[in-house]
Amino acid sequence: MLTDNSNIQYRFSDLIDVPAFARMLENFFQATGIPNGVVDVDGNLLSMSCGNNACATFHRVNPEATERCRDSNIAIMHDLRNGHVAGGLCRNGLMDYATPVVIEGQQLATLFLGQILHTPPDMEFFRAQATQFGFDEKTYLKSIQAIPVIEKAQVESLMTVMVDMAKMLANCGLIRLRQTALEHDLNEHAERRIQLEDILNLSPVAIGWSNGENRIEYVNLQFTLLFGYNLDDLPDLETWYRLAYPDENYREMVIRPWMKNVATAKTSRTQPPELEVNITCKDGTTRRIVIRASWIGQRRLVNFTDITDRWISEQRKQAHDTMLEMVAKGAELADILNAIVRQAQSEDKTTLCSILLIDEEGKHLLSGAAPDLQTFYTEAINGLEIGMGVGSCGTAAFLGQRVIVEDIQTHEYWKPYTQLAQKAGLRACWSEPIRSSRGKILGTFAIYHTQPKSPELEDIERIGAAANLASIAIENRYAYEELERRAYSDYLTGLANRRFFLEQAESELSRALRYDGELSILMLDIDNFKLVNDTHGHKIGDLVLKKLSDICRNTLRDVDIIGRIGGEEFAVLLPETGSTQAEEVAERLRAAIDSTRVSLDSGLPLHFTISLGVTTLFDKDINIDTLLNQADQALYQAKNSGRNRVCSYHVTNSSSD
């Protein structure tokens, strides 16, 4: 009885080389200084890289400090979900993060990064902690100063990269595990041809085999679905090679040496090497495939794993990085746009692409990049008027939305240009508007076909990705000021981001200290915001964050500095404001939020509230981190006191009133 590969039970350690993965994480720790670890679903520690840091040397050897670490880990584990980085501030003063490694809906392991800081350490806090737990102050503070300071966004990005790498390795291992099980079954049932073919046709992997005379005897259903060829198209291996790899030089340089290795593996009883190649399908498209061959008696069994999506994603990322590098080095816009076009064309060699740019008056489209379209055609459409029914691109720029023309010769938008398109050999044109980060139309990205054609899902993704790349390149060319704005503002709310808020706050604090002025800080966050996201989705969560930002702008003064510090956490700096005034401002803001509603898709109103912590500058020997920490402590008290309230920090008594 053959094994049902879809029901194979596996563990993280079954799919990847754990010692090799542990070495990679250790190298990551040595390069970044960020402690990390991996545990499996049973809580078994698979890897830990942390060195002799503050947690290992001090926190984990003190029972009360250890209990704090344990509480932090429990809170993080409760918040774990696929594709989400959970994290928070440990009561010992350090940040911890975790995210699950999920393969096919099954959590196999959990990756931890932590024991870091997002801002320079508040040494007064840790000095007090050394006294509380009886640590050697000098050694403890030295270990705290050695902790890496890394922005939250960077930590989340690093975790995403590490988890994606773990998933990639585990997926490859899963494919090998299933293939090994399948090959084992094939060896045991080589003579039961009918039953075997029925089972192979249910396999999600494309499979075929040939006999010792290179005659192809079988391809399964997935093979035909993937490549378009059936057994009647492929009498022998030479025919397959000619169709799948039409470039003769490629066949001689890459395919034939690999086939010799496959033949050698038969006599040496070894496993032939895998081969990663581009295969041309029956419809002319190209797919990126990993090929694995093995021998069963005199038959050569080959399976084909489609990695096109992953490969395209990697190619797009590389193109994105290359484009940014070109921008940074001051490359000409035309060169950057040509590179974007060539990348898009490389994903489907049956296409031709172009980029048109809007002129200064916003009335015409000018040639930006079209390296492989015929010159007479690009010259003819240079200066194309923007308007309804003016081809695919003129209409897309006018409407601000994608325009799909499946057959140029019959579509009304192309009536004035059918002869021009026919002369250029173009029969289909899909055009995507290129938008700036503020929604302004900058131009169009077009994909042409030489035959009438409708787009598939991957075509829509490709044209969208290319238009996005072009948008970045064009904005960098015409608005470096705009890039600077992005660097200092939060992408969702438009408020100051954490970095810019801290810069402005430092400046205001220096001014207040220099001129003996007053200054207060509010810390606020949305009560039960996780419940809002979990119940109504992140779209509604984003609307809540935007609504909060709008109310802050409308309620506070122009001189007040508002920043989004983290997910649902905001900070407000109030210049020339004493404690009483600050409490009044906080209460006014709380009441304004309490009376606000956000409309759900169902039309029902959503009510949300905020909690606020207030602190005021009393001590000249103080820094902005200490003030934020004081406000955060007051916010913590407001949360613990029932939420939807204002609490203040007092220098002589840290409890709130």
Sequence and secondary structure as in RCSB ss.txt:
>XXXX:A:sequence
MLTDNSNIQYRFSDLIDVPAFARMLENFFQATGIPNGVVDVDGNLLSMSCGNNACATFHRVNPEATERCRDSNIA
IMHDLRNGHVAGGLCRNGLMDYATPVVIEGQQLATLFLGQILHTPPDMEFFRAQATQFGFDEKTYLKSIQAIPVI
EKAQVESLMTVMVDMAKMLANCGLIRLRQTALEHDLNEHAERRIQLEDILNLSPVAIGWSNGENRIEYVNLQFTL
LFGYNLDDLPDLETWYRLAYPDENYREMVIRPWMKNVATAKTSRTQPPELEVNITCKDGTTRRIVIRASWIGQRR
LVNFTDITDRWISEQRKQAHDTMLEMVAKGAELADILNAIVRQAQSEDKTTLCSILLIDEEGKHLLSGAAPDLQT
FYTEAINGLEIGMGVGSCGTAAFLGQRVIVEDIQTHEYWKPYTQLAQKAGLRACWSEPIRSSRGKILGTFAIYHT
QPKSPELEDIERIGAAANLASIAIENRYAYEELERRAYSDYLTGLANRRFFLEQAESELSRALRYDGELSILMLD
IDNFKLVNDTHGHKIGDLVLKKLSDICRNTLRDVDIIGRIGGEEFAVLLPETGSTQAEEVAERLRAAIDSTRVSL
DSGLPLHFTISLGVTTLFDKDINIDTLLNQADQALYQAKNSGRNRVCSYHVTNSSSD
>XXXX:A:secstr
    GGG    HHHHS HHHHHHHHHHHHHHH   EEEEETT  EEEEE  S HHHHTGGGSHHHHHHHHHHHHH
HHHT  TT  EEEE TTS EEEEEEEEETTEEEEEEEEEEEBSS   HHHHHHHHHHHT  HHHHHHHHHTS B 
 HHHHHHHHHHHHHHHHHHHHHHHHHHHHHHHHHHHHHTTT HHHHHHHHTT SSEEEEE TTSBEEEE HHHHH
HHS  GGG SBHHHHHHHH   HHHIIIIIHHHHHHHHHHHHHT     EEEEEE TTS EEEEEEEEEEETTEE
EEEEEE HHHHHHHHHHHHHHHHHHHHHTT  HHHHHHHHHHHHHHH TTEEEEEEEE TTSSEEEEEE TTS H
HHHHHHTTEE  TTSHHHHHHHHHTS EEES TTT GGGGGGHHHHHHHT  EEEEEEEE TTS EEEEEEEEES
S     HHHHHHHHHHHHHHHHHHHHHH HHHHHHHHHB TTT SB HHHHHHHHHHHHHHHHHTT  EEEEEEE
ETTHHHHHHHH HHHHHHHHHHHHHHHHHHS TTSEEEE SSSEEEEEEET  HHHHHHHHHHHHHHHHT EEE 
TTS EEE  EEEEEEE   SS  HHHHHHHHHHHHHHHHHTTSSSEEE  SS  S  
